[in-house]
Amino acid sequence: MMNVTILAVESGKEADSLDVLLSIGEEKKSFRFIREFDLIGGHKIQIIKHEDKFWDTFKFNQHIVFKVTELVLGKYRGEVLELPADLGEFGRKVKAIALQKAVQTPS
């Protein structure tokens, strides 16, 4: 198992984008997130999109996707993030599914 840590969340080159730097074990990876707005039922909502490579990397680690998304939303809200922040363990398919179930199951 490898630990995942979020190292930085910084403004990206594109308008309303953020670049998120993560470490997965000893490897560092950067992912771009973009905020868009839509009008639904007369209410303006924000939509956070990420690069396909983010999904490809973490599709079996939804507990990490959830934590990264929370931090990205916080940054868009203007919150000061305390980084680096531990996001949990990165697991391959079988182990990752077990980790997700552990996170979702109340103690």
MODELLER restraints for C-alpha pairs under 7 A, 6 or more apart:
rsr = mdl.restraints
at = mdl.atoms
rsr.add(forms.Gaussian(group=physical.xy_distance, feature=features.Distance(at['CA:1:A'], at['CA:89:A']), mean=6.27, stdev=0.5))
rsr.add(forms.Gaussian(group=physical.xy_distance, feature=features.Distance(at['CA:1:A'], at['CA:90:A']), mean=6.05, stdev=0.5))
rsr.add(forms.Gaussian(group=physical.xy_distance, feature=features.Distance(at['CA:1:A'], at['CA:91:A']), mean=5.79, stdev=0.5))
rsr.add(forms.Gaussian(group=physical.xy_distance, feature=features.Distance(at['CA:2:A'], at['CA:24:A']), mean=6.20, stdev=0.5))
rsr.add(forms.Gaussian(group=physical.xy_distance, feature=features.Distance(at['CA:2:A'], at['CA:25:A']), mean=4.76, stdev=0.5))
rsr.add(forms.Gaussian(group=physical.xy_distance, feature=features.Distance(at['CA:2:A'], at['CA:89:A']), mean=5.54, stdev=0.5))
rsr.add(forms.Gaussian(group=physical.xy_distance, feature=features.Distance(at['CA:2:A'], at['CA:90:A']), mean=5.20, stdev=0.5))
rsr.add(forms.Gaussian(group=physical.xy_distance, feature=features.Distance(at['CA:3:A'], at['CA:24:A']), mean=5.92, stdev=0.5))
rsr.add(forms.Gaussian(group=physical.xy_distance, feature=features.Distance(at['CA:3:A'], at['CA:25:A']), mean=5.36, stdev=0.5))
rsr.add(forms.Gaussian(group=physical.xy_distance, feature=features.Distance(at['CA:3:A'], at['CA:88:A']), mean=5.72, stdev=0.5))
rsr.add(forms.Gaussian(group=physical.xy_distance, feature=features.Distance(at['CA:3:A'], at['CA:89:A']), mean=4.40, stdev=0.5))
rsr.add(forms.Gaussian(group=physical.xy_distance, feature=features.Distance(at['CA:3:A'], at['CA:90:A']), mean=5.83, stdev=0.5))
rsr.add(forms.Gaussian(group=physical.xy_distance, feature=features.Distance(at['CA:4:A'], at['CA:22:A']), mean=6.83, stdev=0.5))
rsr.add(forms.Gaussian(group=physical.xy_distance, feature=features.Distance(at['CA:4:A'], at['CA:23:A']), mean=5.56, stdev=0.5))
rsr.add(forms.Gaussian(group=physical.xy_distance, feature=features.Distance(at['CA:4:A'], at['CA:24:A']), mean=4.61, stdev=0.5))
rsr.add(forms.Gaussian(group=physical.xy_distance, feature=features.Distance(at['CA:4:A'], at['CA:25:A']), mean=6.38, stdev=0.5))
rsr.add(forms.Gaussian(group=physical.xy_distance, feature=features.Distance(at['CA:4:A'], at['CA:86:A']), mean=6.26, stdev=0.5))
rsr.add(forms.Gaussian(group=physical.xy_distance, feature=features.Distance(at['CA:4:A'], at['CA:87:A']), mean=5.37, stdev=0.5))
rsr.add(forms.Gaussian(group=physical.xy_distance, feature=features.Distance(at['CA:4:A'], at['CA:88:A']), mean=5.61, stdev=0.5))
rsr.add(forms.Gaussian(group=physical.xy_distance, feature=features.Distance(at['CA:4:A'], at['CA:89:A']), mean=5.87, stdev=0.5))
rsr.add(forms.Gaussian(group=physical.xy_distance, feature=features.Distance(at['CA:4:A'], at['CA:90:A']), mean=6.22, stdev=0.5))
rsr.add(forms.Gaussian(group=physical.xy_distance, feature=features.Distance(at['CA:5:A'], at['CA:22:A']), mean=5.60, stdev=0.5))
rsr.add(forms.Gaussian(group=physical.xy_distance, feature=features.Distance(at['CA:5:A'], at['CA:23:A']), mean=5.22, stdev=0.5))
rsr.add(forms.Gaussian(group=physical.xy_distance, feature=features.Distance(at['CA:5:A'], at['CA:24:A']), mean=6.77, stdev=0.5))
rsr.add(forms.Gaussian(group=physical.xy_distance, feature=features.Distance(at['CA:5:A'], at['CA:84:A']), mean=6.47, stdev=0.5))
rsr.add(forms.Gaussian(group=physical.xy_distance, feature=features.Distance(at['CA:5:A'], at['CA:85:A']), mean=5.55, stdev=0.5))
rsr.add(forms.Gaussian(group=physical.xy_distance, feature=features.Distance(at['CA:5:A'], at['CA:86:A']), mean=4.51, stdev=0.5))
rsr.add(forms.Gaussian(group=physical.xy_distance, feature=features.Distance(at['CA:5:A'], at['CA:87:A']), mean=5.41, stdev=0.5))
rsr.add(forms.Gaussian(group=physical.xy_distance, feature=features.Distance(at['CA:6:A'], at['CA:21:A']), mean=6.09, stdev=0.5))
rsr.add(forms.Gaussian(group=physical.xy_distance, feature=features.Distance(at['CA:6:A'], at['CA:22:A']), mean=4.46, stdev=0.5))
rsr.add(forms.Gaussian(group=physical.xy_distance, feature=features.Distance(at['CA:6:A'], at['CA:23:A']), mean=6.47, stdev=0.5))
rsr.add(forms.Gaussian(group=physical.xy_distance, feature=features.Distance(at['CA:6:A'], at['CA:83:A']), mean=6.83, stdev=0.5))
rsr.add(forms.Gaussian(group=physical.xy_distance, feature=features.Distance(at['CA:6:A'], at['CA:84:A']), mean=5.50, stdev=0.5))
rsr.add(forms.Gaussian(group=physical.xy_distance, feature=features.Distance(at['CA:6:A'], at['CA:85:A']), mean=5.34, stdev=0.5))
rsr.add(forms.Gaussian(group=physical.xy_distance, feature=features.Distance(at['CA:6:A'], at['CA:86:A']), mean=6.55, stdev=0.5))
rsr.add(forms.Gaussian(group=physical.xy_distance, feature=features.Distance(at['CA:6:A'], at['CA:87:A']), mean=6.91, stdev=0.5))
rsr.add(forms.Gaussian(group=physical.xy_distance, feature=features.Distance(at['CA:7:A'], at['CA:21:A']), mean=5.45, stdev=0.5))
rsr.add(forms.Gaussian(group=physical.xy_distance, feature=features.Distance(at['CA:7:A'], at['CA:22:A']), mean=5.50, stdev=0.5))
rsr.add(forms.Gaussian(group=physical.xy_distance, feature=features.Distance(at['CA:7:A'], at['CA:23:A']), mean=6.99, stdev=0.5))
rsr.add(forms.Gaussian(group=physical.xy_distance, feature=features.Distance(at['CA:7:A'], at['CA:83:A']), mean=5.92, stdev=0.5))
rsr.add(forms.Gaussian(group=physical.xy_distance, feature=features.Distance(at['CA:7:A'], at['CA:84:A']), mean=4.56, stdev=0.5))
rsr.add(forms.Gaussian(group=physical.xy_distance, feature=features.Distance(at['CA:7:A'], at['CA:85:A']), mean=6.87, stdev=0.5))
rsr.add(forms.Gaussian(group=physical.xy_distance, feature=features.Distance(at['CA:8:A'], at['CA:20:A']), mean=5.75, stdev=0.5))
rsr.add(forms.Gaussian(group=physical.xy_distance, feature=features.Distance(at['CA:8:A'], at['CA:21:A']), mean=5.09, stdev=0.5))
rsr.add(forms.Gaussian(group=physical.xy_distance, feature=features.Distance(at['CA:8:A'], at['CA:83:A']), mean=6.64, stdev=0.5))
rsr.add(forms.Gaussian(group=physical.xy_distance, feature=features.Distance(at['CA:8:A'], at['CA:84:A']), mean=6.95, stdev=0.5))
rsr.add(forms.Gaussian(group=physical.xy_distance, feature=features.Distance(at['CA:9:A'], at['CA:18:A']), mean=6.42, stdev=0.5))
rsr.add(forms.Gaussian(group=physical.xy_distance, feature=features.Distance(at['CA:9:A'], at['CA:19:A']), mean=5.72, stdev=0.5))
rsr.add(forms.Gaussian(group=physical.xy_distance, feature=features.Distance(at['CA:9:A'], at['CA:20:A']), mean=4.56, stdev=0.5))
rsr.add(forms.Gaussian(group=physical.xy_distance, feature=features.Distance(at['CA:9:A'], at['CA:21:A']), mean=6.49, stdev=0.5))
rsr.add(forms.Gaussian(group=physical.xy_distance, feature=features.Distance(at['CA:10:A'], at['CA:18:A']), mean=5.44, stdev=0.5))
rsr.add(forms.Gaussian(group=physical.xy_distance, feature=features.Distance(at['CA:10:A'], at['CA:19:A']), mean=5.28, stdev=0.5))
rsr.add(forms.Gaussian(group=physical.xy_distance, feature=features.Distance(at['CA:10:A'], at['CA:20:A']), mean=6.58, stdev=0.5))
rsr.add(forms.Gaussian(group=physical.xy_distance, feature=features.Distance(at['CA:11:A'], at['CA:17:A']), mean=6.06, stdev=0.5))
rsr.add(forms.Gaussian(group=physical.xy_distance, feature=features.Distance(at['CA:11:A'], at['CA:18:A']), mean=4.53, stdev=0.5))
rsr.add(forms.Gaussian(group=physical.xy_distance, feature=features.Distance(at['CA:11:A'], at['CA:19:A']), mean=6.11, stdev=0.5))
rsr.add(forms.Gaussian(group=physical.xy_distance, feature=features.Distance(at['CA:12:A'], at['CA:18:A']), mean=4.59, stdev=0.5))
rsr.add(forms.Gaussian(group=physical.xy_distance, feature=features.Distance(at['CA:12:A'], at['CA:19:A']), mean=5.25, stdev=0.5))
rsr.add(forms.Gaussian(group=physical.xy_distance, feature=features.Distance(at['CA:16:A'], at['CA:34:A']), mean=5.95, stdev=0.5))
rsr.add(forms.Gaussian(group=physical.xy_distance, feature=features.Distance(at['CA:16:A'], at['CA:35:A']), mean=5.67, stdev=0.5))
rsr.add(forms.Gaussian(group=physical.xy_distance, feature=features.Distance(at['CA:17:A'], at['CA:32:A']), mean=6.80, stdev=0.5))
rsr.add(forms.Gaussian(group=physical.xy_distance, feature=features.Distance(at['CA:17:A'], at['CA:33:A']), mean=5.53, stdev=0.5))
rsr.add(forms.Gaussian(group=physical.xy_distance, feature=features.Distance(at['CA:17:A'], at['CA:34:A']), mean=4.28, stdev=0.5))
rsr.add(forms.Gaussian(group=physical.xy_distance, feature=features.Distance(at['CA:17:A'], at['CA:35:A']), mean=6.29, stdev=0.5))
rsr.add(forms.Gaussian(group=physical.xy_distance, feature=features.Distance(at['CA:18:A'], at['CA:32:A']), mean=5.72, stdev=0.5))
rsr.add(forms.Gaussian(group=physical.xy_distance, feature=features.Distance(at['CA:18:A'], at['CA:33:A']), mean=5.16, stdev=0.5))
rsr.add(forms.Gaussian(group=physical.xy_distance, feature=features.Distance(at['CA:18:A'], at['CA:34:A']), mean=6.40, stdev=0.5))
rsr.add(forms.Gaussian(group=physical.xy_distance, feature=features.Distance(at['CA:19:A'], at['CA:30:A']), mean=6.54, stdev=0.5))
rsr.add(forms.Gaussian(group=physical.xy_distance, feature=features.Distance(at['CA:19:A'], at['CA:31:A']), mean=5.67, stdev=0.5))
rsr.add(forms.Gaussian(group=physical.xy_distance, feature=features.Distance(at['CA:19:A'], at['CA:32:A']), mean=4.58, stdev=0.5))
rsr.add(forms.Gaussian(group=physical.xy_distance, feature=features.Distance(at['CA:19:A'], at['CA:33:A']), mean=6.35, stdev=0.5))
rsr.add(forms.Gaussian(group=physical.xy_distance, feature=features.Distance(at['CA:20:A'], at['CA:30:A']), mean=5.48, stdev=0.5))
rsr.add(forms.Gaussian(group=physical.xy_distance, feature=features.Distance(at['CA:20:A'], at['CA:31:A']), mean=5.19, stdev=0.5))
rsr.add(forms.Gaussian(group=physical.xy_distance, feature=features.Distance(at['CA:20:A'], at['CA:32:A']), mean=6.25, stdev=0.5))
rsr.add(forms.Gaussian(group=physical.xy_distance, feature=features.Distance(at['CA:21:A'], at['CA:28:A']), mean=6.95, stdev=0.5))
rsr.add(forms.Gaussian(group=physical.xy_distance, feature=features.Distance(at['CA:21:A'], at['CA:29:A']), mean=5.81, stdev=0.5))
rsr.add(forms.Gaussian(group=physical.xy_distance, feature=features.Distance(at['CA:21:A'], at['CA:30:A']), mean=4.44, stdev=0.5))
rsr.add(forms.Gaussian(group=physical.xy_distance, feature=features.Distance(at['CA:21:A'], at['CA:31:A']), mean=6.57, stdev=0.5))
rsr.add(forms.Gaussian(group=physical.xy_distance, feature=features.Distance(at['CA:22:A'], at['CA:28:A']), mean=5.66, stdev=0.5))
rsr.add(forms.Gaussian(group=physical.xy_distance, feature=features.Distance(at['CA:22:A'], at['CA:29:A']), mean=5.36, stdev=0.5))
rsr.add(forms.Gaussian(group=physical.xy_distance, feature=features.Distance(at['CA:22:A'], at['CA:30:A']), mean=6.23, stdev=0.5))
rsr.add(forms.Gaussian(group=physical.xy_distance, feature=features.Distance(at['CA:23:A'], at['CA:29:A']), mean=6.23, stdev=0.5))
rsr.add(forms.Gaussian(group=physical.xy_distance, feature=features.Distance(at['CA:31:A'], at['CA:51:A']), mean=6.58, stdev=0.5))
rsr.add(forms.Gaussian(group=physical.xy_distance, feature=features.Distance(at['CA:31:A'], at['CA:54:A']), mean=6.24, stdev=0.5))
rsr.add(forms.Gaussian(group=physical.xy_distance, feature=features.Distance(at['CA:32:A'], at['CA:50:A']), mean=5.92, stdev=0.5))
rsr.add(forms.Gaussian(group=physical.xy_distance, feature=features.Distance(at['CA:32:A'], at['CA:51:A']), mean=5.92, stdev=0.5))
rsr.add(forms.Gaussian(group=physical.xy_distance, feature=features.Distance(at['CA:33:A'], at['CA:48:A']), mean=6.71, stdev=0.5))
rsr.add(forms.Gaussian(group=physical.xy_distance, feature=features.Distance(at['CA:33:A'], at['CA:49:A']), mean=5.57, stdev=0.5))
rsr.add(forms.Gaussian(group=physical.xy_distance, feature=features.Distance(at['CA:33:A'], at['CA:50:A']), mean=4.40, stdev=0.5))
rsr.add(forms.Gaussian(group=physical.xy_distance, feature=features.Distance(at['CA:33:A'], at['CA:51:A']), mean=6.66, stdev=0.5))
rsr.add(forms.Gaussian(group=physical.xy_distance, feature=features.Distance(at['CA:34:A'], at['CA:48:A']), mean=5.78, stdev=0.5))
rsr.add(forms.Gaussian(group=physical.xy_distance, feature=features.Distance(at['CA:34:A'], at['CA:49:A']), mean=5.22, stdev=0.5))
rsr.add(forms.Gaussian(group=physical.xy_distance, feature=features.Distance(at['CA:34:A'], at['CA:50:A']), mean=6.34, stdev=0.5))
rsr.add(forms.Gaussian(group=physical.xy_distance, feature=features.Distance(at['CA:35:A'], at['CA:46:A']), mean=6.55, stdev=0.5))
rsr.add(forms.Gaussian(group=physical.xy_distance, feature=features.Distance(at['CA:35:A'], at['CA:47:A']), mean=5.65, stdev=0.5))
rsr.add(forms.Gaussian(group=physical.xy_distance, feature=features.Distance(at['CA:35:A'], at['CA:48:A']), mean=4.66, stdev=0.5))
rsr.add(forms.Gaussian(group=physical.xy_distance, feature=features.Distance(at['CA:35:A'], at['CA:49:A']), mean=6.36, stdev=0.5))
rsr.add(forms.Gaussian(group=physical.xy_distance, feature=features.Distance(at['CA:36:A'], at['CA:46:A']), mean=5.68, stdev=0.5))
rsr.add(forms.Gaussian(group=physical.xy_distance, feature=features.Distance(at['CA:36:A'], at['CA:47:A']), mean=5.13, stdev=0.5))
rsr.add(forms.Gaussian(group=physical.xy_distance, feature=features.Distance(at['CA:36:A'], at['CA:48:A']), mean=6.48, stdev=0.5))
rsr.add(forms.Gaussian(group=physical.xy_distance, feature=features.Distance(at['CA:37:A'], at['CA:44:A']), mean=6.59, stdev=0.5))
rsr.add(forms.Gaussian(group=physical.xy_distance, feature=features.Distance(at['CA:37:A'], at['CA:45:A']), mean=5.59, stdev=0.5))
rsr.add(forms.Gaussian(group=physical.xy_distance, feature=features.Distance(at['CA:37:A'], at['CA:46:A']), mean=4.45, stdev=0.5))
rsr.add(forms.Gaussian(group=physical.xy_distance, feature=features.Distance(at['CA:37:A'], at['CA:47:A']), mean=5.84, stdev=0.5))
rsr.add(forms.Gaussian(group=physical.xy_distance, feature=features.Distance(at['CA:38:A'], at['CA:44:A']), mean=5.69, stdev=0.5))
rsr.add(forms.Gaussian(group=physical.xy_distance, feature=features.Distance(at['CA:38:A'], at['CA:45:A']), mean=5.47, stdev=0.5))
rsr.add(forms.Gaussian(group=physical.xy_distance, feature=features.Distance(at['CA:38:A'], at['CA:46:A']), mean=6.45, stdev=0.5))
rsr.add(forms.Gaussian(group=physical.xy_distance, feature=features.Distance(at['CA:39:A'], at['CA:45:A']), mean=6.22, stdev=0.5))
rsr.add(forms.Gaussian(group=physical.xy_distance, feature=features.Distance(at['CA:58:A'], at['CA:65:A']), mean=6.59, stdev=0.5))
rsr.add(forms.Gaussian(group=physical.xy_distance, feature=features.Distance(at['CA:60:A'], at['CA:92:A']), mean=6.99, stdev=0.5))
rsr.add(forms.Gaussian(group=physical.xy_distance, feature=features.Distance(at['CA:60:A'], at['CA:93:A']), mean=5.54, stdev=0.5))
rsr.add(forms.Gaussian(group=physical.xy_distance, feature=features.Distance(at['CA:60:A'], at['CA:96:A']), mean=5.51, stdev=0.5))
rsr.add(forms.Gaussian(group=physical.xy_distance, feature=features.Distance(at['CA:60:A'], at['CA:97:A']), mean=6.28, stdev=0.5))
rsr.add(forms.Gaussian(group=physical.xy_distance, feature=features.Distance(at['CA:61:A'], at['CA:90:A']), mean=6.52, stdev=0.5))
rsr.add(forms.Gaussian(group=physical.xy_distance, feature=features.Distance(at['CA:61:A'], at['CA:91:A']), mean=6.77, stdev=0.5))
rsr.add(forms.Gaussian(group=physical.xy_distance, feature=features.Distance(at['CA:61:A'], at['CA:96:A']), mean=5.38, stdev=0.5))
rsr.add(forms.Gaussian(group=physical.xy_distance, feature=features.Distance(at['CA:61:A'], at['CA:100:A']), mean=6.81, stdev=0.5))
rsr.add(forms.Gaussian(group=physical.xy_distance, feature=features.Distance(at['CA:62:A'], at['CA:100:A']), mean=6.50, stdev=0.5))
rsr.add(forms.Gaussian(group=physical.xy_distance, feature=features.Distance(at['CA:63:A'], at['CA:100:A']), mean=5.84, stdev=0.5))
rsr.add(forms.Gaussian(group=physical.xy_distance, feature=features.Distance(at['CA:63:A'], at['CA:103:A']), mean=6.95, stdev=0.5))
rsr.add(forms.Gaussian(group=physical.xy_distance, feature=features.Distance(at['CA:64:A'], at['CA:87:A']), mean=5.89, stdev=0.5))
rsr.add(forms.Gaussian(group=physical.xy_distance, feature=features.Distance(at['CA:64:A'], at['CA:88:A']), mean=6.70, stdev=0.5))
rsr.add(forms.Gaussian(group=physical.xy_distance, feature=features.Distance(at['CA:67:A'], at['CA:87:A']), mean=6.46, stdev=0.5))
rsr.add(forms.Gaussian(group=physical.xy_distance, feature=features.Distance(at['CA:75:A'], at['CA:81:A']), mean=6.96, stdev=0.5))
rsr.add(forms.Gaussian(group=physical.xy_distance, feature=features.Distance(at['CA:90:A'], at['CA:96:A']), mean=6.79, stdev=0.5))
